[in-house]
Amino acid sequence: MTTRRRLLGGAAATGAAVTLGGAPAAPAAPAAPAAPAVGAPSGARDAIVALNGGMRAHYAGLKSGLIARLSPVLVVQNDAKGGRFTLVHEGARESLHPAGEVFELAKSISHVPLGVFAIVAPYLGGRVPHVPNGFRIDPHDLGMVASGGTGPRGWITPLQEYAGLLTAARGRLGEAGLPPEMAGASARVLDGALGFIAESLRSGSVGIASFEDFSAGVYAGIRTNMAYAAEAQIAGVEGVMRRWRAEIGERAWRDLYAVVLSQWATSVRNQNTIIIRRCMNPATVATRLIDLPAAEPPADPVFVALDNLARIVQDNIAAELVFPSDRAAADALKGPQDLLADEILHQLGASAADGTAYSAPAGAGDACPFSRREGARG
C-alpha cells in the first residue's frame, strides 16, 4: 500500500501545508486575476476560492492538535557527529548523539580531500582533461564549478591557511588515542594533502590531473576511516535503540514513528535510516520510517519532524475516507506523488501510468509547447 511515509521532497521539510496536489504551499508572486465570466457576479470566484482557504485553516487546526499527541516518535537530525537522536514519548523528550567520538574523528579526516577541493575548485580549469574518469565529468557542470580560470591565484592564501589546520592535526595525531590502523590511515591522508598543497604552492598552479593524483593516493586511508566510522555509528545507534525499546516497552515500540531529516544528497539509503530500519518492528517499519530531505538543517528539527508527521498521519486517514471508492486516488493522497500526476500524464500522452517517468508519444517530436511556439516564429 502506498503511503506518504516513503520519501518527501526537500520542500516538505518546511512544514508548510500540503493539499490534494501534494506540493507545499510556498510564497509566490501575485497572479493577475482571471477575467470573470460574462454575467457572473464579481465576487463569485472569490467565494469559490474561499472554500479552499477554509479547508486549509481547518486542516491546519487538525494538524496542530495532532502534533501534541504524536507518540512515540524518534527524530533524527543528521549532522557531523552521526546524527542527533530525540525520542518523544508521552510528552517527554530525550536527545543525544549515539555515535561514538571515533565517528566524528574518522569523518573529519576523511573530508580533507573535500576541503582541499572546495578551495581549488574554481581554478581547476573549465576543460575536461585526459583523466581516467574524464568521460564521467559533465563539461557544463565543470564550467559552473571551475569558473575562476587557471590564471588567477586566489587559492594560494586559503590553501596555506588550510595547510596550517592540517599541520596542527598531523602534529597531534598520535595524542588522539585512535586505533592504530585508523591512526595510520589518517596520517596517510593528512600527509597526502600536505604534499599536494606543497607541490601546488611550489609550481604555482593547480589542475584536475594533479588533484586526482592526490585524491586517488589517499583513497585507501579514507576507506579505512569509513569502516571505523560505520562501526561506531552502528554500535551507537543500535545501543540507544535497544535502551529506548526496553524503556518504553514492546507495545509502544511497535507503534514507533521514526523521522530522519537529512539533506537531499543523503536522503536515499541514508546511513541512519539503514540502521534504524533493522531496529524497528518489522510489521510497521514500512509505513512508520520516514525520510525527510531538506535543503538546509532546520532550526527546530523536532518541530519540523512532528509537523510533517502529523500531516502524514492525518493524510493517511483522510485519503481512505475522502476517496473510499478510488484506491488509486487514495494512494496518491497518501503518497509522495502529486494527486494530479496520473491525470496530467494521461493528458500528456505518457506511457508511464505510475507517474515516475514521462516519455513523449511516438512521433510527437518536440512536444514542449514553448518550443513549438518558438519554432513557429522562425
Short mmCIF file of the C-alpha atoms (twelve columns), coordinates in Angstrom:
data_MODEL
# 
_entry.id   MODEL 
# 
loop_
_atom_site.group_PDB 
_atom_site.id 
_atom_site.type_symbol 
_atom_site.label_atom_id 
_atom_site.label_alt_id 
_atom_site.label_comp_id 
_atom_site.label_asym_id 
_atom_site.label_seq_id 
_atom_site.Cartn_x 
_atom_site.Cartn_y 
_atom_site.Cartn_z 
_atom_site.pdbx_PDB_model_num 
ATOM 1   C CA . MET A 1   0.000   0.000  0.000   1 
ATOM 2   C CA . THR A 2   1.331   3.414  -0.949  1 
ATOM 3   C CA . THR A 3   1.704   5.824  1.925   1 
ATOM 4   C CA . ARG A 4   3.072   9.298  2.406   1 
ATOM 5   C CA . ARG A 5   5.778   7.768  4.587   1 
ATOM 6   C CA . ARG A 6   8.299   6.829  1.931   1 
ATOM 7   C CA . LEU A 7   10.216  9.896  0.868   1 
ATOM 8   C CA . LEU A 8   9.185   13.539 0.961   1 
ATOM 9   C CA . GLY A 9   10.683  16.181 -1.284  1 
ATOM 10  C CA . GLY A 10  13.072  18.736 0.203   1 
ATOM 11  C CA . ALA A 11  10.448  21.448 0.352   1 
ATOM 12  C CA . ALA A 12  8.268   19.286 2.558   1 
ATOM 13  C CA . ALA A 13  10.662  19.838 5.421   1 
ATOM 14  C CA . THR A 14  9.469   23.410 5.724   1 
ATOM 15  C CA . GLY A 15  6.377   22.094 7.470   1 
ATOM 16  C CA . ALA A 16  4.156   24.010 5.064   1 
ATOM 17  C CA . ALA A 17  0.627   22.826 4.453   1 
ATOM 18  C CA . VAL A 18  0.245   20.374 1.608   1 
ATOM 19  C CA . THR A 19  -3.115  19.851 -0.002  1 
ATOM 20  C CA . LEU A 20  -4.558  17.438 -2.530  1 
ATOM 21  C CA . GLY A 21  -1.824  18.116 -5.039  1 
ATOM 22  C CA . GLY A 22  0.879   17.055 -2.581  1 
ATOM 23  C CA . ALA A 23  3.012   20.185 -3.077  1 
ATOM 24  C CA . PRO A 24  3.775   22.579 -0.196  1 
ATOM 25  C CA . ALA A 25  2.186   25.984 -0.133  1 
ATOM 26  C CA . ALA A 26  5.008   28.395 -0.975  1 
ATOM 27  C CA . PRO A 27  5.144   32.177 -1.353  1 
ATOM 28  C CA . ALA A 28  4.551   33.207 -4.922  1 
ATOM 29  C CA . ALA A 29  4.192   36.382 -6.881  1 
ATOM 30  C CA . PRO A 30  0.567   37.523 -7.039  1 
ATOM 31  C CA . ALA A 31  -1.094  36.299 -10.201 1 
ATOM 32  C CA . ALA A 32  -3.222  38.551 -12.318 1 
ATOM 33  C CA . PRO A 33  -6.895  37.894 -11.557 1 
ATOM 34  C CA . ALA A 34  -8.761  35.978 -14.203 1 
ATOM 35  C CA . ALA A 35  -11.452 37.850 -16.027 1 
ATOM 36  C CA . PRO A 36  -14.884 36.955 -14.611 1 
ATOM 37  C CA . ALA A 37  -17.286 35.145 -16.880 1 
ATOM 38  C CA . VAL A 38  -19.800 37.266 -18.701 1 
ATOM 39  C CA . GLY A 39  -22.728 37.961 -16.408 1 
ATOM 40  C CA . ALA A 40  -21.108 36.377 -13.324 1 
ATOM 41  C CA . PRO A 41  -21.171 38.325 -10.064 1 
ATOM 42  C CA . SER A 42  -17.795 39.983 -9.469  1 
ATOM 43  C CA . GLY A 43  -17.266 38.123 -6.176  1 
ATOM 44  C CA . ALA A 44  -18.346 34.667 -7.343  1 
ATOM 45  C CA . ARG A 45  -14.857 33.357 -7.953  1 
ATOM 46  C CA . ASP A 46  -13.594 34.797 -4.699  1 
ATOM 47  C CA . ALA A 47  -16.373 32.967 -2.902  1 
ATOM 48  C CA . ILE A 48  -15.329 29.715 -4.514  1 
ATOM 49  C CA . VAL A 49  -11.632 30.238 -3.734  1 
ATOM 50  C CA . ALA A 50  -12.567 30.971 -0.118  1 
ATOM 51  C CA . LEU A 51  -13.672 27.358 0.216   1 
ATOM 52  C CA . ASN A 52  -10.074 26.208 -0.164  1 
ATOM 53  C CA . GLY A 53  -8.905  28.816 2.321   1 
ATOM 54  C CA . GLY A 54  -11.398 27.499 4.832   1 
ATOM 55  C CA . MET A 55  -10.278 23.929 4.239   1 
ATOM 56  C CA . ARG A 56  -6.638  24.876 4.779   1 
ATOM 57  C CA . ALA A 57  -7.408  26.654 8.017   1 
ATOM 58  C CA . HIS A 58  -9.359  23.723 9.435   1 
ATOM 59  C CA . TYR A 59  -6.824  21.181 8.194   1 
ATOM 60  C CA . ALA A 60  -4.035  23.176 9.851   1 
ATOM 61  C CA . GLY A 61  -6.052  23.221 13.063  1 
ATOM 62  C CA . LEU A 62  -6.449  19.444 12.943  1 
ATOM 63  C CA . LYS A 63  -2.713  19.087 12.403  1 
ATOM 64  C CA . SER A 64  -1.848  21.447 15.254  1 
ATOM 65  C CA . GLY A 65  -3.793  19.355 17.730  1 
ATOM 66  C CA . LEU A 66  -2.322  16.130 16.368  1 
ATOM 67  C CA . ILE A 67  1.273   17.326 16.789  1 
ATOM 68  C CA . ALA A 68  0.886   17.365 20.567  1 
ATOM 69  C CA . ARG A 69  -0.478  13.801 20.637  1 
ATOM 70  C CA . LEU A 70  2.048   12.037 18.430  1 
ATOM 71  C CA . SER A 71  3.929   9.389  20.416  1 
ATOM 72  C CA . PRO A 72  6.295   7.647  20.434  1 
ATOM 73  C CA . VAL A 73  8.380   9.441  17.803  1 
ATOM 74  C CA . LEU A 74  12.077  9.149  17.034  1 
ATOM 75  C CA . VAL A 75  13.503  12.243 15.336  1 
ATOM 76  C CA . VAL A 76  16.967  12.093 13.791  1 
ATOM 77  C CA . GLN A 77  18.776  15.195 12.566  1 
ATOM 78  C CA . ASN A 78  21.814  14.082 10.574  1 
ATOM 79  C CA . ASP A 79  24.933  16.049 11.431  1 
ATOM 80  C CA . ALA A 80  28.720  15.818 11.609  1 
ATOM 81  C CA . LYS A 81  28.531  13.741 14.807  1 
ATOM 82  C CA . GLY A 82  26.498  10.943 13.267  1 
ATOM 83  C CA . GLY A 83  23.063  12.343 13.997  1 
ATOM 84  C CA . ARG A 84  21.227  13.880 16.932  1 
ATOM 85  C CA . PHE A 85  18.561  11.429 18.100  1 
ATOM 86  C CA . THR A 86  15.487  12.616 20.002  1 
ATOM 87  C CA . LEU A 87  12.843  10.293 21.447  1 
ATOM 88  C CA . VAL A 88  9.446   11.918 22.050  1 
ATOM 89  C CA . HIS A 89  7.272   9.748  24.303  1 
ATOM 90  C CA . GLU A 90  4.190   10.799 26.230  1 
ATOM 91  C CA . GLY A 91  5.273   14.426 26.386  1 
ATOM 92  C CA . ALA A 92  8.872   13.735 27.489  1 
ATOM 93  C CA . ARG A 93  11.956  14.103 25.320  1 
ATOM 94  C CA . GLU A 94  15.497  12.754 25.438  1 
ATOM 95  C CA . SER A 95  18.151  13.894 22.958  1 
ATOM 96  C CA . LEU A 96  21.671  12.598 22.405  1 
ATOM 97  C CA . HIS A 97  24.351  11.749 19.837  1 
ATOM 98  C CA . PRO A 98  24.673  7.949  19.997  1 
ATOM 99  C CA . ALA A 99  27.593  7.528  17.586  1 
ATOM 100 C CA . GLY A 100 30.921  7.373  19.404  1 
ATOM 101 C CA . GLU A 101 33.567  10.091 19.098  1 
ATOM 102 C CA . VAL A 102 35.538  7.896  16.690  1 
ATOM 103 C CA . PHE A 103 32.779  8.579  14.133  1 
ATOM 104 C CA . GLU A 104 33.365  12.335 14.103  1 
ATOM 105 C CA . LEU A 105 37.163  11.946 14.071  1 
ATOM 106 C CA . ALA A 106 37.092  9.478  11.191  1 
ATOM 107 C CA . LYS A 107 34.735  11.650 9.159   1 
ATOM 108 C CA . SER A 108 36.803  14.768 9.850   1 
ATOM 109 C CA . ILE A 109 39.946  13.176 8.425   1 
ATOM 110 C CA . SER A 110 38.070  11.629 5.514   1 
ATOM 111 C CA . HIS A 111 36.686  15.020 4.493   1 
ATOM 112 C CA . VAL A 112 40.157  16.523 3.987   1 
ATOM 113 C CA . PRO A 113 40.179  15.992 0.178   1 
ATOM 114 C CA . LEU A 114 36.811  17.744 0.003   1 
ATOM 115 C CA . GLY A 115 38.265  20.627 1.996   1 
ATOM 116 C CA . VAL A 116 41.120  20.966 -0.479  1 
ATOM 117 C CA . PHE A 117 38.733  20.614 -3.415  1 
ATOM 118 C CA . ALA A 118 36.484  23.405 -2.133  1 
ATOM 119 C CA . ILE A 119 39.447  25.798 -2.186  1 
ATOM 120 C CA . VAL A 120 40.970  24.913 -5.553  1 
ATOM 121 C CA . ALA A 121 37.793  24.009 -7.481  1 
ATOM 122 C CA . PRO A 122 37.203  27.444 -9.063  1 
ATOM 123 C CA . TYR A 123 40.741  27.369 -10.503 1 
ATOM 124 C CA . LEU A 124 40.862  23.849 -11.953 1 
ATOM 125 C CA . GLY A 125 40.082  24.977 -15.493 1 
ATOM 126 C CA . GLY A 126 36.861  24.600 -17.423 1 
ATOM 127 C CA . ARG A 127 38.002  21.868 -19.821 1 
ATOM 128 C CA . VAL A 128 37.894  18.164 -19.050 1 
ATOM 129 C CA . PRO A 129 41.459  16.813 -19.243 1 
ATOM 130 C CA . HIS A 130 42.519  13.299 -20.242 1 
ATOM 131 C CA . VAL A 131 41.975  11.656 -16.870 1 
ATOM 132 C CA . PRO A 132 40.653  8.110  -16.310 1 
ATOM 133 C CA . ASN A 133 37.186  9.286  -15.277 1 
ATOM 134 C CA . GLY A 134 37.007  12.202 -17.684 1 
ATOM 135 C CA . PHE A 135 34.053  10.665 -19.541 1 
ATOM 136 C CA . ARG A 136 32.053  10.868 -16.294 1 
ATOM 137 C CA . ILE A 137 32.601  14.622 -15.851 1 
ATOM 138 C CA . ASP A 138 29.851  16.822 -17.271 1 
ATOM 139 C CA . PRO A 139 31.633  19.681 -19.111 1 
ATOM 140 C CA . HIS A 140 28.872  22.150 -18.306 1 
ATOM 141 C CA . ASP A 141 28.914  21.241 -14.623 1 
ATOM 142 C CA . LEU A 142 32.679  21.618 -14.619 1 
ATOM 143 C CA . GLY A 143 32.383  25.046 -16.190 1 
ATOM 144 C CA . MET A 144 29.946  26.122 -13.498 1 
ATOM 145 C CA . VAL A 145 32.255  24.988 -10.692 1 
ATOM 146 C CA . ALA A 146 35.632  25.868 -12.192 1 
ATOM 147 C CA . SER A 147 34.600  29.402 -13.056 1 
ATOM 148 C CA . GLY A 148 37.726  31.277 -11.957 1 
ATOM 149 C CA . GLY A 149 40.043  30.187 -14.735 1 
ATOM 150 C CA . THR A 150 43.603  28.905 -14.344 1 
ATOM 151 C CA . GLY A 151 45.303  32.307 -14.310 1 
ATOM 152 C CA . PRO A 152 44.139  33.843 -11.005 1 
ATOM 153 C CA . ARG A 153 45.763  32.582 -7.833  1 
ATOM 154 C CA . GLY A 154 43.121  33.324 -5.281  1 
ATOM 155 C CA . TRP A 155 43.570  29.786 -3.996  1 
ATOM 156 C CA . ILE A 156 47.019  30.379 -2.533  1 
ATOM 157 C CA . THR A 157 46.175  32.113 0.751   1 
ATOM 158 C CA . PRO A 158 43.191  29.914 1.729   1 
ATOM 159 C CA . LEU A 159 45.182  26.794 0.809   1 
ATOM 160 C CA . GLN A 160 48.071  27.955 3.002   1 
ATOM 161 C CA . GLU A 161 45.634  28.564 5.862   1 
ATOM 162 C CA . TYR A 162 44.087  25.120 5.426   1 
ATOM 163 C CA . ALA A 163 47.588  23.641 5.419   1 
ATOM 164 C CA . GLY A 164 48.011  25.182 8.857   1 
ATOM 165 C CA . LEU A 165 44.991  23.239 10.135  1 
ATOM 166 C CA . LEU A 166 46.301  20.050 8.539   1 
ATOM 167 C CA . THR A 167 49.745  20.537 10.070  1 
ATOM 168 C CA . ALA A 168 48.276  21.094 13.530  1 
ATOM 169 C CA . ALA A 169 46.159  17.944 13.277  1 
ATOM 170 C CA . ARG A 170 49.064  15.900 11.906  1 
ATOM 171 C CA . GLY A 171 51.353  17.026 14.718  1 
ATOM 172 C CA . ARG A 172 48.951  15.850 17.416  1 
ATOM 173 C CA . LEU A 173 47.550  12.789 15.689  1 
ATOM 174 C CA . GLY A 174 49.458  10.460 17.985  1 
ATOM 175 C CA . GLU A 175 47.818  12.020 21.053  1 
ATOM 176 C CA . ALA A 176 44.231  11.421 19.895  1 
ATOM 177 C CA . GLY A 177 44.039  7.852  21.162  1 
ATOM 178 C CA . LEU A 178 42.883  6.462  17.811  1 
ATOM 179 C CA . PRO A 179 43.015  2.753  16.979  1 
ATOM 180 C CA . PRO A 180 46.431  2.073  15.394  1 
ATOM 181 C CA . GLU A 181 45.026  1.176  11.979  1 
ATOM 182 C CA . MET A 182 42.884  4.312  11.898  1 
ATOM 183 C CA . ALA A 183 45.792  6.474  13.083  1 
ATOM 184 C CA . GLY A 184 47.990  5.151  10.272  1 
ATOM 185 C CA . ALA A 185 45.268  5.722  7.660   1 
ATOM 186 C CA . SER A 186 44.669  9.242  8.962   1 
ATOM 187 C CA . ALA A 187 48.379  10.038 8.781   1 
ATOM 188 C CA . ARG A 188 48.457  8.978  5.123   1 
ATOM 189 C CA . VAL A 189 45.502  11.214 4.298   1 
ATOM 190 C CA . LEU A 190 46.989  14.238 6.061   1 
ATOM 191 C CA . ASP A 191 50.441  13.682 4.579   1 
ATOM 192 C CA . GLY A 192 48.960  13.324 1.110   1 
ATOM 193 C CA . ALA A 193 47.044  16.587 1.428   1 
ATOM 194 C CA . LEU A 194 50.063  18.459 2.757   1 
ATOM 195 C CA . GLY A 195 52.168  17.071 -0.084  1 
ATOM 196 C CA . PHE A 196 49.648  18.212 -2.691  1 
ATOM 197 C CA . ILE A 197 49.491  21.681 -1.179  1 
ATOM 198 C CA . ALA A 198 53.272  21.997 -1.003  1 
ATOM 199 C CA . GLU A 199 53.680  20.970 -4.644  1 
ATOM 200 C CA . SER A 200 50.867  23.288 -5.792  1 
ATOM 201 C CA . LEU A 201 52.449  26.232 -3.997  1 
ATOM 202 C CA . ARG A 202 55.862  25.369 -5.426  1 
ATOM 203 C CA . SER A 203 54.575  25.140 -9.001  1 
ATOM 204 C CA . GLY A 204 52.096  27.995 -8.629  1 
ATOM 205 C CA . SER A 205 49.298  26.023 -10.259 1 
ATOM 206 C CA . VAL A 206 46.513  23.549 -9.556  1 
ATOM 207 C CA . GLY A 207 44.720  21.302 -12.001 1 
ATOM 208 C CA . ILE A 208 42.314  18.408 -12.258 1 
ATOM 209 C CA . ALA A 209 45.002  15.853 -13.082 1 
ATOM 210 C CA . SER A 210 47.227  16.743 -10.116 1 
ATOM 211 C CA . PHE A 211 44.249  16.871 -7.782  1 
ATOM 212 C CA . GLU A 212 43.090  13.436 -8.924  1 
ATOM 213 C CA . ASP A 213 46.582  12.051 -8.330  1 
ATOM 214 C CA . PHE A 214 46.387  13.326 -4.760  1 
ATOM 215 C CA . SER A 215 42.834  12.117 -4.080  1 
ATOM 216 C CA . ALA A 216 43.488  8.686  -5.569  1 
ATOM 217 C CA . GLY A 217 46.602  8.356  -3.447  1 
ATOM 218 C CA . VAL A 218 44.766  8.898  -0.157  1 
ATOM 219 C CA . TYR A 219 41.662  6.874  -1.008  1 
ATOM 220 C CA . ALA A 220 42.788  3.718  0.791   1 
ATOM 221 C CA . GLY A 221 43.203  5.700  4.014   1 
ATOM 222 C CA . ILE A 222 39.730  7.185  3.601   1 
ATOM 223 C CA . ARG A 223 38.199  3.729  3.132   1 
ATOM 224 C CA . THR A 224 39.793  2.582  6.370   1 
ATOM 225 C CA . ASN A 225 38.382  5.565  8.236   1 
ATOM 226 C CA . MET A 226 34.959  4.998  6.695   1 
ATOM 227 C CA . ALA A 227 34.968  1.479  8.109   1 
ATOM 228 C CA . TYR A 228 35.691  2.799  11.605  1 
ATOM 229 C CA . ALA A 229 33.015  5.489  11.260  1 
ATOM 230 C CA . ALA A 230 30.405  2.954  10.179  1 
ATOM 231 C CA . GLU A 231 31.305  0.619  13.028  1 
ATOM 232 C CA . ALA A 232 30.978  3.433  15.574  1 
ATOM 233 C CA . GLN A 233 27.642  4.556  14.177  1 
ATOM 234 C CA . ILE A 234 26.102  1.091  14.057  1 
ATOM 235 C CA . ALA A 235 27.169  0.310  17.619  1 
ATOM 236 C CA . GLY A 236 25.960  3.642  18.967  1 
ATOM 237 C CA . VAL A 237 22.597  3.736  17.193  1 
ATOM 238 C CA . GLU A 238 21.740  0.124  17.890  1 
ATOM 239 C CA . GLY A 239 22.720  0.604  21.519  1 
ATOM 240 C CA . VAL A 240 20.430  3.561  22.147  1 
ATOM 241 C CA . MET A 241 17.599  1.946  20.199  1 
ATOM 242 C CA . ARG A 242 17.801  -1.133 22.435  1 
ATOM 243 C CA . ARG A 243 17.737  1.015  25.547  1 
ATOM 244 C CA . TRP A 244 14.754  3.084  24.424  1 
ATOM 245 C CA . ARG A 245 12.880  -0.022 23.360  1 
ATOM 246 C CA . ALA A 246 13.304  -1.511 26.816  1 
ATOM 247 C CA . GLU A 247 12.259  1.740  28.490  1 
ATOM 248 C CA . ILE A 248 9.001   2.364  26.595  1 
ATOM 249 C CA . GLY A 249 8.005   -1.301 26.205  1 
ATOM 250 C CA . GLU A 250 7.158   -3.534 23.281  1 
ATOM 251 C CA . ARG A 251 3.625   -2.219 22.746  1 
ATOM 252 C CA . ALA A 252 4.780   1.375  22.346  1 
ATOM 253 C CA . TRP A 253 7.804   0.317  20.278  1 
ATOM 254 C CA . ARG A 254 5.527   -1.461 17.822  1 
ATOM 255 C CA . ASP A 255 3.852   1.890  17.084  1 
ATOM 256 C CA . LEU A 256 7.089   3.922  16.927  1 
ATOM 257 C CA . TYR A 257 7.283   6.595  14.230  1 
ATOM 258 C CA . ALA A 258 10.809  7.471  13.059  1 
ATOM 259 C CA . VAL A 259 11.547  10.619 11.053  1 
ATOM 260 C CA . VAL A 260 15.061  11.062 9.651   1 
ATOM 261 C CA . LEU A 261 15.874  14.577 8.443   1 
ATOM 262 C CA . SER A 262 18.741  14.900 6.016   1 
ATOM 263 C CA . GLN A 263 19.947  16.846 3.033   1 
ATOM 264 C CA . TRP A 264 18.722  15.741 -0.385  1 
ATOM 265 C CA . ALA A 265 22.131  14.319 -1.286  1 
ATOM 266 C CA . THR A 266 21.946  11.771 1.550   1 
ATOM 267 C CA . SER A 267 18.206  11.125 1.651   1 
ATOM 268 C CA . VAL A 268 18.300  7.812  -0.242  1 
ATOM 269 C CA . ARG A 269 19.893  4.916  1.643   1 
ATOM 270 C CA . ASN A 270 20.636  7.322  4.440   1 
ATOM 271 C CA . GLN A 271 23.094  5.868  6.924   1 
ATOM 272 C CA . ASN A 272 20.820  6.314  9.949   1 
ATOM 273 C CA . THR A 273 17.741  5.087  8.110   1 
ATOM 274 C CA . ILE A 274 19.521  1.835  7.268   1 
ATOM 275 C CA . ILE A 275 20.413  1.163  10.899  1 
ATOM 276 C CA . ILE A 276 17.075  2.283  12.339  1 
ATOM 277 C CA . ARG A 277 15.138  0.063  9.932   1 
ATOM 278 C CA . ARG A 278 16.748  -3.015 11.491  1 
ATOM 279 C CA . CYS A 279 15.693  -1.918 14.978  1 
ATOM 280 C CA . MET A 280 12.022  -1.124 14.342  1 
ATOM 281 C CA . ASN A 281 9.081   -3.507 14.390  1 
ATOM 282 C CA . PRO A 282 9.100   -5.384 11.047  1 
ATOM 283 C CA . ALA A 283 5.305   -5.225 10.847  1 
ATOM 284 C CA . THR A 284 5.184   -1.410 10.910  1 
ATOM 285 C CA . VAL A 285 8.568   -0.176 9.703   1 
ATOM 286 C CA . ALA A 286 7.441   0.135  6.065   1 
ATOM 287 C CA . THR A 287 4.897   2.813  6.947   1 
ATOM 288 C CA . ARG A 288 6.429   4.360  10.059  1 
ATOM 289 C CA . LEU A 289 10.007  5.085  8.964   1 
ATOM 290 C CA . ILE A 290 10.101  8.362  7.067   1 
ATOM 291 C CA . ASP A 291 12.992  10.011 5.234   1 
ATOM 292 C CA . LEU A 292 12.507  13.769 5.130   1 
ATOM 293 C CA . PRO A 293 15.059  15.636 2.976   1 
ATOM 294 C CA . ALA A 294 15.554  19.355 3.474   1 
ATOM 295 C CA . ALA A 295 17.638  21.982 1.713   1 
ATOM 296 C CA . GLU A 296 19.269  23.045 4.980   1 
ATOM 297 C CA . PRO A 297 19.167  21.689 8.542   1 
ATOM 298 C CA . PRO A 298 16.066  23.183 10.208  1 
ATOM 299 C CA . ALA A 299 16.419  25.386 13.270  1 
ATOM 300 C CA . ASP A 300 13.973  23.171 15.168  1 
ATOM 301 C CA . PRO A 301 14.248  19.663 13.701  1 
ATOM 302 C CA . VAL A 302 11.882  18.104 16.248  1 
ATOM 303 C CA . PHE A 303 9.070   20.514 15.411  1 
ATOM 304 C CA . VAL A 304 9.652   20.120 11.666  1 
ATOM 305 C CA . ALA A 305 9.542   16.344 12.038  1 
ATOM 306 C CA . LEU A 306 6.381   16.372 14.151  1 
ATOM 307 C CA . ASP A 307 4.705   18.932 11.893  1 
ATOM 308 C CA . ASN A 308 5.323   16.828 8.795   1 
ATOM 309 C CA . LEU A 309 4.498   13.603 10.590  1 
ATOM 310 C CA . ALA A 310 1.163   15.000 11.749  1 
ATOM 311 C CA . ARG A 311 0.331   15.873 8.170   1 
ATOM 312 C CA . ILE A 312 1.314   12.388 7.022   1 
ATOM 313 C CA . VAL A 313 -0.770  10.674 9.687   1 
ATOM 314 C CA . GLN A 314 -3.922  12.673 9.052   1 
ATOM 315 C CA . ASP A 315 -3.485  12.401 5.266   1 
ATOM 316 C CA . ASN A 316 -3.369  8.625  5.589   1 
ATOM 317 C CA . ILE A 317 -6.747  8.636  7.322   1 
ATOM 318 C CA . ALA A 318 -8.258  11.365 5.150   1 
ATOM 319 C CA . ALA A 319 -7.268  9.533  1.980   1 
ATOM 320 C CA . GLU A 320 -9.312  6.450  2.805   1 
ATOM 321 C CA . LEU A 321 -12.350 8.452  3.897   1 
ATOM 322 C CA . VAL A 322 -12.306 11.108 1.172   1 
ATOM 323 C CA . PHE A 323 -11.625 8.601  -1.642  1 
ATOM 324 C CA . PRO A 324 -13.281 5.383  -0.408  1 
ATOM 325 C CA . SER A 325 -14.244 4.305  -3.927  1 
ATOM 326 C CA . ASP A 326 -10.928 5.052  -5.703  1 
ATOM 327 C CA . ARG A 327 -7.873  3.361  -4.260  1 
ATOM 328 C CA . ALA A 328 -5.543  4.978  -6.798  1 
ATOM 329 C CA . ALA A 329 -6.654  8.452  -5.717  1 
ATOM 330 C CA . ALA A 330 -6.405  7.461  -2.058  1 
ATOM 331 C CA . ASP A 331 -2.890  6.154  -2.565  1 
ATOM 332 C CA . ALA A 332 -1.947  9.407  -4.308  1 
ATOM 333 C CA . LEU A 333 -3.189  11.498 -1.392  1 
ATOM 334 C CA . LYS A 334 -1.255  9.262  0.997   1 
ATOM 335 C CA . GLY A 335 1.877   9.048  -1.111  1 
ATOM 336 C CA . PRO A 336 4.681   11.420 -2.127  1 
ATOM 337 C CA . GLN A 337 3.342   11.778 -5.661  1 
ATOM 338 C CA . ASP A 338 1.071   14.609 -6.727  1 
ATOM 339 C CA . LEU A 339 -2.617  13.687 -6.778  1 
ATOM 340 C CA . LEU A 340 -2.938  15.143 -10.282 1 
ATOM 341 C CA . ALA A 341 0.138   13.330 -11.619 1 
ATOM 342 C CA . ASP A 342 -1.711  10.448 -13.257 1 
ATOM 343 C CA . GLU A 343 -4.233  12.740 -14.912 1 
ATOM 344 C CA . ILE A 344 -1.504  15.063 -16.186 1 
ATOM 345 C CA . LEU A 345 0.484   12.128 -17.549 1 
ATOM 346 C CA . HIS A 346 -2.662  10.831 -19.215 1 
ATOM 347 C CA . GLN A 347 -3.383  14.152 -20.890 1 
ATOM 348 C CA . LEU A 348 0.257   14.455 -21.991 1 
ATOM 349 C CA . GLY A 349 0.037   11.033 -23.579 1 
ATOM 350 C CA . ALA A 350 2.594   9.474  -21.249 1 
ATOM 351 C CA . SER A 351 3.048   5.733  -21.221 1 
ATOM 352 C CA . ALA A 352 4.120   5.532  -17.569 1 
ATOM 353 C CA . ALA A 353 0.943   5.067  -15.553 1 
ATOM 354 C CA . ASP A 354 2.700   5.154  -12.198 1 
ATOM 355 C CA . GLY A 355 3.799   8.768  -12.555 1 
ATOM 356 C CA . THR A 356 7.503   8.035  -12.140 1 
ATOM 357 C CA . ALA A 357 8.522   8.981  -15.661 1 
ATOM 358 C CA . TYR A 358 7.259   10.718 -18.740 1 
ATOM 359 C CA . SER A 359 8.147   9.950  -22.336 1 
ATOM 360 C CA . ALA A 360 6.618   11.752 -25.263 1 
ATOM 361 C CA . PRO A 361 4.358   9.698  -27.543 1 
ATOM 362 C CA . ALA A 362 5.991   8.161  -30.597 1 
ATOM 363 C CA . GLY A 363 6.128   10.593 -33.465 1 
ATOM 364 C CA . ALA A 364 5.395   13.586 -31.290 1 
ATOM 365 C CA . GLY A 365 8.824   15.134 -31.897 1 
ATOM 366 C CA . ASP A 366 9.486   18.007 -29.525 1 
ATOM 367 C CA . ALA A 367 6.237   18.063 -27.566 1 
ATOM 368 C CA . CYS A 368 7.100   21.138 -25.490 1 
ATOM 369 C CA . PRO A 369 4.540   23.864 -26.331 1 
ATOM 370 C CA . PHE A 370 7.135   26.587 -25.728 1 
ATOM 371 C CA . SER A 371 9.457   25.032 -28.304 1 
ATOM 372 C CA . ARG A 372 6.606   24.728 -30.795 1 
ATOM 373 C CA . ARG A 373 5.827   28.421 -30.359 1 
ATOM 374 C CA . GLU A 374 9.466   29.393 -30.791 1 
ATOM 375 C CA . GLY A 375 9.736   27.231 -33.924 1 
ATOM 376 C CA . ALA A 376 6.603   28.778 -35.380 1 
ATOM 377 C CA . ARG A 377 8.084   32.252 -35.059 1 
ATOM 378 C CA . GLY A 378 11.028  31.356 -37.287 1 
# 
